[in-house]
Amino acid sequence: MEAARPESMPMITPSEVIEHVYCPRFTYFMNCLNIPQHEELRYKVLKGRTLHEHRERENTSYLRKKIHCTGREISVYLASPALRVRGKVDEVLFFDDGSAGPLDYKYSEYNDYTFKTHKVQSVLYAMLIREIYRKPVHHGFICYTRGGSKVSEIVYSEGDFRNTKGILDEIFEIITSGYYPKRTSSTSRCADCCYKNICV
Ligand code: SF4
């Protein structure tokens, strides 16, 4: 495992990672130039983010039984100086094969876009759980509570962990060196971006 960075190294949240995936220049404008986003844009970028204040948790005991879950911890704050990531996961589940994994509730409807976004978050929680609990993490779950509840299982591959680690390295490379990253590959995102007037 990579050695922990110095104490002064900032830690980022899964939301910041998603913003970086949306456009790497968000990392530069927010973390290097300290220019905050407008909240309405934040909402747009993170339209699938967890809305804890409106969350409607359903009774998922049937799910836990089905997936051989033997225990859980609720609302767990996870932080890793080695990964340089911190965040709060809704549940850490423990399975009868000795592994563990995250369960996250989302007050949104399931669709492909939000699933991809939430998967990045879920992989980050999986990496945090793996490191902090020292247990293997093979799969996790996202429970969509709006528009008819749906539970999505995510089976993590080593490729998922590698790719996410690569995204983290890219973010910290920008933060520490202050280089101006490439634009998003989806230029349609620029039309209503709050940074469009300063982004060249
Ligand atoms: S204008 Fe486009 S490239 Fe620039 S920060 Fe916004 S989304 Fe990214």
Boltz pocket constraint, residues with backbone or C-beta under 6 A from the ligand:
constraints:
  - pocket:
      binder: B
      contacts: [[A, 22], [A, 23], [A, 24], [A, 25], [A, 26], [A, 182], [A, 183], [A, 184], [A, 186], [A, 187], [A, 189], [A, 190], [A, 191], [A, 193], [A, 194], [A, 195], [A, 196], [A, 199]]
      max_distance: 6.0
